[in-house]
Amino acid sequence: MNFRNEERRYEAIKWDVFSAKACQPGRYNGIPRSFCLADGCSAENLHESLRDDALEYFEKRGIPWHDGLKDEQDRPMPSNHLCCSQSFCVNSLWPMVHDPDLLGNVFRPFLPQLGKPLPFSTDDPLPDSSRPFLTFEWIGTEKYLNEHSWGTRGANCTSTDFAFRFRRYDGRIQLVLGEWKYTEEYAKAPRLASKTLTTQKSIYLEPFECWKASGADLPTYDGLFVEPFYQLMRQTLLAQAMERARERGNGEMQADIVSLVHVSPAANRGLAENFKAAPELARFGKTVGDAWKQVAPKNRFLPVSTESLLTIIDQVAPERLQSWREWLLKRHGWWGTGIADKPAP
C-alpha cells in the first residue's frame, strides 16, 4: 500500500480531531469521500487557533486555496481533503508568522547560520500593522522569470509554499523559499499539449542557460520537464534570479543569499524514491531531495523530512501553544503508526 492510501487513516482518527458534523463524508470531485470533511466544514482543515487569521490572510492577498471551496457567504475556504498539503503547511507554520523566536528555534537545526529572523517587509501588513516573519505562496516582488501569468500568489506562475528571511551570523541576509509536499506522487510524466510544452520551454530556457553557463553539472533541459523536477527547476531558477537581483540594487528584500528548502515526508517513498518519469536524474542521488541537492547551486537547496520538522516543533513549541502542538501531532504525526521510522532531528 502506498503512502497516500496509508494516510486515509484519517477515516479512523478524524472523530478525535474534528467536530461530529465535519466527520461526515464530504464530496470531492462530486463524490462523497470518507477521507474528506463534510460539505460546509472545510475550514476545520485548519486548527481553530489560527483558522480565522489564516483565512483572512489568504483572502486579503487574493491567494487561492488548492482545491478550495466557498462558504455560505461565498468566502474562499481551504480544501476539504484531509491529505491537503497546503493545509498541512499552514497548520504547521502559521504560529511562526507572528513568532520569530519559534521560527528560529524550529529552523535553526537545519539552517545553522540562522541568526535573527527578519520581518517579511514586502508582504502586506497584518491586522495589527506589523509585518509577518513568515509568509505563504510567495512569488517575489518582480517578474523574475518573465512568466506570462505572473501576479497571483499561488497560481499560474512559479510560487513557493512559504518563505522567510533572516540575518545570518556572518551578517548577510538570507531568504528561504520553501516547498511543502505531503502525499504527492509523480509516477508518470505529465501529458502536456505540445503547444503548452513548447511555450513553457521557451520561458525558462534563458535562465537555465545562464545556470548552465556557470559550469554546473546539469541534466538535459528537456529531461527536467517532469514532476517533481520541473517544479524544483523553476523554484531554483527563481531563487537564482532573486539572488542576482542584489547585484543591480536592493534585490529581493536585500537578500544576499536565496535558498530553497524542500519539506516532504521520508515515509512517502513514492515521492522520495521515484525516478520513473526522470530516469536520468537518478545518477545524482537515491532520493529526489538528494539528487536535487547535487544539481542545485552549492548550499542553495536543503531537503528536510517532515518527520524531523514536526519532531522539532514538538520539542521547542512554548507552553502557550500546547493546544496547537498537540492537535498538530495528532492530526499529522504519522510516524507513531509504524509507517515510518521515528525521526531524529
C-alpha positions as CSV (number, residue, x, y, z in Angstrom):
1,M,0.0,0.0,0.0
2,N,1.4,3.4,-0.9
3,F,1.7,6.4,1.4
4,R,-1.3,8.2,0.0
5,N,-3.5,5.2,0.8
6,E,-1.9,4.8,4.2
7,E,-2.9,8.4,5.0
8,R,-6.5,7.5,4.7
9,R,-6.1,6.5,8.3
10,Y,-8.0,9.8,8.9
11,E,-11.1,7.8,8.4
12,A,-10.4,6.2,11.8
13,I,-9.0,9.2,13.8
14,K,-11.0,12.1,12.5
15,W,-13.6,11.7,15.2
16,D,-10.9,12.6,17.7
17,V,-9.8,15.7,15.7
18,F,-12.8,17.3,14.1
19,S,-16.4,18.2,15.0
20,A,-19.0,15.5,14.7
21,K,-20.6,17.4,11.8
22,A,-17.3,17.7,9.9
23,C,-16.7,13.9,10.3
24,Q,-19.5,13.0,7.9
25,P,-18.3,12.2,4.4
26,G,-17.7,15.2,2.2
27,R,-17.9,15.5,-1.6
28,Y,-14.6,15.6,-3.6
29,N,-15.0,15.8,-7.3
30,G,-18.7,15.3,-6.8
31,I,-18.4,12.0,-5.0
32,P,-18.8,11.6,-1.2
33,R,-15.5,10.6,0.4
34,S,-14.9,9.4,3.9
35,F,-11.4,10.9,3.9
36,C,-12.8,14.4,3.3
37,L,-14.5,16.8,5.7
38,A,-18.3,17.2,5.3
39,D,-19.6,19.8,3.0
40,G,-19.5,23.3,4.6
41,C,-16.9,22.2,7.1
42,S,-13.6,22.6,5.2
43,A,-12.5,25.4,7.5
44,E,-11.8,22.8,10.1
45,N,-8.9,21.6,8.0
46,L,-7.1,24.5,9.8
47,H,-6.6,24.5,13.6
48,E,-9.1,26.7,15.4
49,S,-6.3,28.8,17.0
50,L,-5.2,30.0,13.6
51,R,-8.2,29.5,11.4
52,D,-9.7,33.0,11.2
53,D,-6.3,34.7,10.9
54,A,-5.1,32.4,8.1
55,L,-8.4,32.6,6.2
56,E,-8.2,36.4,6.4
57,Y,-4.5,36.4,5.3
58,F,-5.3,34.4,2.2
59,E,-8.4,36.3,1.3
60,K,-6.9,39.8,1.6
61,R,-3.9,38.8,-0.6
62,G,-6.0,37.0,-3.2
63,I,-4.2,33.8,-2.6
64,P,-6.3,30.8,-3.8
65,W,-6.6,27.6,-1.7
66,H,-5.6,24.4,-3.5
67,D,-8.9,22.7,-4.5
68,G,-10.5,25.5,-2.4
69,L,-14.2,25.7,-1.6
70,K,-16.6,28.5,-0.7
71,D,-18.6,29.0,2.5
72,E,-22.3,30.2,2.6
73,Q,-21.1,33.8,2.4
74,D,-19.1,32.9,-0.7
75,R,-15.8,33.4,1.1
76,P,-12.8,31.3,0.0
77,M,-12.1,28.2,2.2
78,P,-9.4,25.5,2.1
79,S,-9.9,22.1,0.6
80,N,-11.9,19.6,2.5
81,H,-9.4,16.9,1.6
82,L,-7.6,15.6,4.7
83,C,-4.4,15.0,2.7
84,C,-4.2,18.6,1.5
85,S,-0.5,19.6,1.6
86,Q,-1.4,23.3,1.7
87,S,-3.5,23.0,4.9
88,F,-0.7,20.8,6.4
89,C,1.8,23.6,5.6
90,V,-0.3,26.3,7.1
91,N,-1.2,24.3,10.2
92,S,2.5,23.6,10.9
93,L,4.0,27.0,10.2
94,W,1.3,29.6,11.0
95,P,2.4,30.4,14.6
96,M,5.8,31.5,13.1
97,V,4.1,34.3,11.2
98,H,4.0,36.2,14.5
99,D,6.7,34.5,16.5
100,P,10.4,35.0,15.3
101,D,11.7,33.1,18.3
102,L,9.7,30.0,17.4
103,L,10.7,30.4,13.7
104,G,14.4,30.5,14.7
105,N,14.2,27.6,17.1
106,V,12.4,25.3,14.6
107,F,14.6,26.0,11.5
108,R,18.0,26.6,13.1
109,P,18.8,22.9,13.4
110,F,18.5,22.8,9.6
111,L,20.0,26.2,8.9
112,P,22.8,26.7,11.5
113,Q,23.6,30.2,10.1
114,L,20.1,31.4,11.1
115,G,20.8,34.3,13.5
116,K,17.9,36.8,13.7
117,P,14.6,36.3,11.8
118,L,13.6,39.4,10.0
119,P,10.2,40.8,9.1
120,F,9.0,40.0,5.6
121,S,9.0,43.6,4.6
122,T,7.4,43.3,1.2
123,D,4.3,41.3,2.3
124,D,1.2,43.3,3.3
125,P,0.9,44.3,6.9
126,L,-1.0,42.1,9.3
127,P,-4.2,43.4,11.1
128,D,-2.0,44.8,13.9
129,S,0.0,46.7,11.3
130,S,3.1,44.5,11.9
131,R,4.8,42.6,9.1
132,P,4.8,38.8,9.1
133,F,8.0,36.8,9.8
134,L,6.9,34.0,7.6
135,T,4.7,34.3,4.5
136,F,2.8,31.9,2.2
137,E,2.6,31.4,-1.5
138,W,5.4,33.8,-2.3
139,I,6.2,34.7,-6.0
140,G,8.6,37.6,-5.4
141,T,8.3,41.3,-5.9
142,E,9.4,41.2,-9.6
143,K,8.5,39.2,-12.7
144,Y,11.9,37.4,-12.4
145,L,11.2,34.6,-14.8
146,N,9.1,36.6,-17.3
147,E,6.2,34.2,-16.8
148,H,3.1,35.3,-18.8
149,S,0.6,34.9,-16.0
150,W,2.7,36.2,-13.2
151,G,1.0,38.3,-10.5
152,T,-1.3,36.0,-8.4
153,R,0.4,34.4,-5.5
154,G,0.0,30.6,-5.6
155,A,-1.5,30.4,-9.1
156,N,-0.3,30.3,-12.7
157,C,3.4,31.1,-12.1
158,T,6.3,29.8,-10.1
159,S,5.4,30.1,-6.4
160,T,6.7,28.7,-3.1
161,D,4.5,27.4,-0.4
162,F,6.2,29.5,2.3
163,A,9.1,31.9,2.7
164,F,11.0,33.7,5.5
165,R,14.3,35.6,5.8
166,F,16.9,36.1,8.5
167,R,20.2,37.8,9.2
168,R,22.9,35.2,9.3
169,Y,25.6,35.0,12.0
170,D,28.1,36.3,9.3
171,G,26.0,39.4,8.8
172,R,24.5,38.6,5.4
173,I,20.8,38.4,4.8
174,Q,19.3,35.0,3.6
175,L,15.9,34.5,2.1
176,V,14.5,31.0,2.3
177,L,11.9,29.8,-0.2
178,G,10.0,26.7,1.0
179,E,8.1,24.0,-0.8
180,W,5.9,21.6,1.2
181,K,4.9,18.2,0.0
182,Y,2.6,15.6,1.6
183,T,1.1,12.6,-0.3
184,E,2.1,13.8,-3.8
185,E,3.4,11.2,-6.2
186,Y,4.6,11.6,-9.7
187,A,4.8,8.1,-11.2
188,K,4.2,9.2,-14.8
189,A,5.3,12.1,-17.0
190,P,2.7,14.7,-17.4
191,R,0.8,14.8,-20.6
192,L,1.2,18.4,-21.7
193,A,-0.2,19.6,-25.0
194,S,2.7,20.2,-27.4
195,K,1.9,23.9,-27.7
196,T,1.9,24.3,-24.0
197,L,5.1,22.4,-23.5
198,T,6.8,24.5,-26.3
199,T,5.7,27.7,-24.6
200,Q,6.9,26.6,-21.1
201,K,10.3,25.5,-22.5
202,S,10.8,28.9,-24.1
203,I,10.1,30.8,-20.9
204,Y,12.7,29.1,-18.8
205,L,15.4,28.4,-21.4
206,E,17.3,31.7,-20.9
207,P,17.7,31.4,-17.1
208,F,18.5,27.7,-17.5
209,E,21.3,28.6,-20.0
210,C,22.6,31.2,-17.5
211,W,22.7,28.5,-14.9
212,K,24.4,26.0,-17.2
213,A,27.0,28.6,-18.2
214,S,28.2,28.7,-14.6
215,G,29.7,25.2,-15.2
216,A,27.1,23.3,-13.2
217,D,26.7,19.6,-14.0
218,L,23.0,19.6,-15.1
219,P,20.6,17.2,-16.6
220,T,19.4,17.9,-20.1
221,Y,16.9,20.7,-20.3
222,D,14.2,18.6,-21.8
223,G,14.7,16.0,-19.1
224,L,13.6,18.4,-16.4
225,F,10.0,18.9,-17.7
226,V,8.6,16.2,-15.5
227,E,7.5,16.5,-11.9
228,P,8.7,17.0,-9.3
229,F,11.9,18.1,-11.1
230,Y,10.0,20.6,-13.2
231,Q,8.9,22.5,-10.1
232,L,12.3,22.2,-8.5
233,M,13.9,23.6,-11.6
234,R,11.6,26.6,-11.7
235,Q,11.9,27.4,-8.0
236,T,15.7,27.1,-8.2
237,L,15.7,29.5,-11.2
238,L,13.6,31.9,-9.2
239,A,16.0,31.7,-6.3
240,Q,18.9,32.4,-8.6
241,A,17.2,35.3,-10.2
242,M,16.3,36.8,-6.8
243,E,19.9,36.5,-5.7
244,R,21.3,38.1,-8.8
245,A,19.0,41.0,-8.4
246,R,21.0,42.1,-5.4
247,E,23.8,43.0,-7.8
248,R,21.7,45.6,-9.5
249,G,20.3,47.2,-6.4
250,N,18.1,46.4,-3.5
251,G,17.1,43.0,-4.9
252,E,14.5,40.8,-3.1
253,M,14.4,42.4,0.3
254,Q,18.2,42.9,0.3
255,A,18.8,39.2,0.2
256,D,22.5,38.3,-0.3
257,I,21.6,34.6,-0.4
258,V,18.4,32.9,-1.6
259,S,18.0,29.2,-1.0
260,L,15.3,26.6,-1.3
261,V,14.0,24.3,1.5
262,H,12.0,21.3,0.4
263,V,9.9,19.7,3.1
264,S,8.5,16.3,2.4
265,P,7.8,13.0,4.3
266,A,10.5,10.4,4.3
267,A,7.7,8.0,4.6
268,N,6.4,9.0,1.2
269,R,8.7,6.8,-0.8
270,G,6.5,7.1,-3.8
271,L,7.7,10.7,-4.0
272,A,11.2,10.4,-2.5
273,E,12.5,7.4,-4.5
274,N,10.5,7.6,-7.7
275,F,12.6,8.4,-10.8
276,K,10.4,6.6,-13.3
277,A,9.4,9.9,-15.0
278,A,13.0,11.2,-15.0
279,P,15.5,8.3,-15.1
280,E,18.5,10.5,-16.0
281,L,18.1,12.3,-12.6
282,A,18.8,9.0,-10.8
283,R,22.5,9.4,-11.3
284,F,22.6,12.4,-8.9
285,G,21.2,10.6,-5.8
286,K,19.0,7.9,-4.4
287,T,16.1,10.2,-3.4
288,V,14.6,13.3,-5.1
289,G,15.9,15.5,-2.4
290,D,19.5,14.1,-2.5
291,A,19.5,14.3,-6.3
292,W,18.4,17.9,-6.4
293,K,20.9,18.8,-3.7
294,Q,23.6,17.8,-6.2
295,V,22.0,19.6,-9.1
296,A,21.3,22.9,-7.3
297,P,23.9,25.5,-6.7
298,K,26.1,24.7,-3.7
299,N,24.4,25.4,-0.3
300,R,21.2,26.6,-2.0
301,F,19.0,23.6,-1.6
302,L,18.1,21.7,1.6
303,P,15.8,18.7,1.8
304,V,14.1,18.4,5.2
305,S,11.9,15.5,6.3
306,T,8.5,16.4,7.6
307,E,9.1,13.9,10.4
308,S,12.1,15.7,11.6
309,L,10.5,19.1,11.3
310,L,7.4,18.1,13.4
311,T,9.7,16.4,15.9
312,I,11.5,19.7,16.5
313,I,8.2,21.6,16.7
314,D,7.1,19.2,19.4
315,Q,10.3,19.9,21.3
316,V,10.5,23.7,21.1
317,A,6.9,24.9,20.9
318,P,6.2,27.1,24.0
319,E,3.6,26.1,26.6
320,R,1.2,28.7,25.4
321,L,0.9,26.8,22.1
322,Q,0.3,23.5,23.7
323,S,-3.2,23.1,22.2
324,W,-1.9,23.7,18.7
325,R,1.1,21.5,19.2
326,E,-0.9,18.5,20.5
327,W,-3.5,18.9,17.7
328,L,-0.8,19.2,15.0
329,L,0.8,15.9,16.1
330,K,-2.5,14.1,16.5
331,R,-3.6,15.4,13.1
332,H,-0.3,14.9,11.1
333,G,2.2,13.0,13.3
334,W,2.0,9.7,11.4
335,W,5.3,8.2,12.4
336,G,3.9,6.8,15.6
337,T,1.8,4.5,13.4
338,G,4.7,2.4,12.2
339,I,4.5,3.8,8.7
340,A,7.9,5.5,9.1
341,D,10.8,5.2,11.5
342,K,10.8,7.6,14.3
343,P,12.9,10.6,13.1
344,A,16.0,12.2,14.6
345,P,16.2,16.0,14.5
